């Protein structure tokens, strides 16, 4: 049997397991697929170029149908006790456990990341479900002492309403769950626009949770999905949506931010990263090797937390490059569903063009290739979007280095002092993830101090790529400032209300003001 035929058979099996057959709808209100009337959207796998399925996208009229369901559902859902909402999310987590293997395969096949990473992404959904269940009993407010006698002050948190979620192709299911599971236990309802490059992953998630929604008689409209590029602008400009969570490029994020802010809405922005690892002369190079190589080539460099820059102490610079070159020579590029491969494809041919242009620009600006990049042809998958990960020696000031290219390009540079290294790391427009490898405690503490990393995530002796759901995820500067997932990120999905109760017989005014009538 040919490689392509084997792949087609395997694909049919996991699509069937996810109840994806003929996909003729581009919207859902959780319980009911909605027939839509927009142009057809084809989903092609970057693994082999095959058509996986087609989705009939939504129109503005279809969007109104979905929004009406969502706004009506919110009136009911916000009054369901939070622990009950948490129990429903717990059941969703159980469904994702049951469907982890086929959903992970779909993520890998439709997006192109390795199967291990696809399964890991589904595990993130399961983990955030577990986190959200506990959170449903911990939506705490504060009590404050009043300056007036026989008065009590406290604050409480109420649901916001309809939350818009616009996710990116590189994490086609996990980022949705970081937002949706938290929003649901907070009492919000969600309308999700998945990436137009990975629409089937969104439909699969709706299919997986539909049974839980039906069994618990959840109002239609609590979990909505809508497909099509035009849906983004509708969500961003809709005054009925108080919060929009957007994951994507800084360029598009600027537009989203302006649209939402103009109507005084709130936004959670998770935008570009230009993440650096600093390698101290006192680093453990064996640890550096794992963190830097996975950070640079994992998901073919298509993570917002991917390692873009390696800032190496001058005393170990050449030694580190030699270790990296040996590791890159051993990388296996190919079908991401094959667990023996390290690097899968880029998302599409356009991404390959961006990758090649970035390499060209780096060389024109003075860069020197340490490991040459380029396109890669994989036997049996000739129509896939494969490239060779590359390493380029540069200066941090190069214009191309200041930008984020969503591809496996690792820029390397050297430094003299830890202060110099931190300054180099911070001297880019983005501020998402950062890392220092060292066994020097003083360097660690400096890196994590107010004089250290200016990123939303700062790590010691682990790479930049990836994050656990227990901590709030997000970055500073052109990364957007948003926070999702763990810690107290839930507060973004609720509105704070300060309450004062006067249980006395008099009405004293604040600040001792007298107003006698």
Buried (B, 14 or more C-beta within 10 A) or exposed (E): EEBBEEBBEEBEEBBEBBBBEEBEBBBBBBBEBBEBBBEEBEBBBBBBBBEBBBBBBBBEEBBEBBBEBBBBBBEBBBEBEBEEBBBBBBBBBEBBEEBBBBBBBBBBBBBBBBBBBBBBBBBBBBBBBBBBBEBBEEBEBEEEEBEBEEBBBBEBBEBBBBBBBBBBBBBBBBBBBBBBBBBBBBBBBBBBBBBBBBBBBBBBBBBBBBEBBEEBEBBBBBBBBBBBEBBBEBBBBBEBBBBBBBBBBBEBBBBBBEBBEEEEBBBBBBBBBBBBBBBBBBBEBEBBBEBBBBBBBBBBBBBBBBBBBBBBBEEBBEEBBEBBEEBBEEBEBBBBBBEEBBBBBBBBEEBBEEBBEBBEBBBEBEBEBBBEBEEBEBEBBEBBBBBBBBBBBBEBEBEBBEBBBBBBBBBBBBBEEBEBBBEBBBEBEBBBBBBBBBEBEEBBEBBBEEEBBBBBBBBBBBBBBBBEBEBBBBBBBBBBBBBBBBEEBBBBBBBEEEEEEBEEEEEBEEEEEEEEE
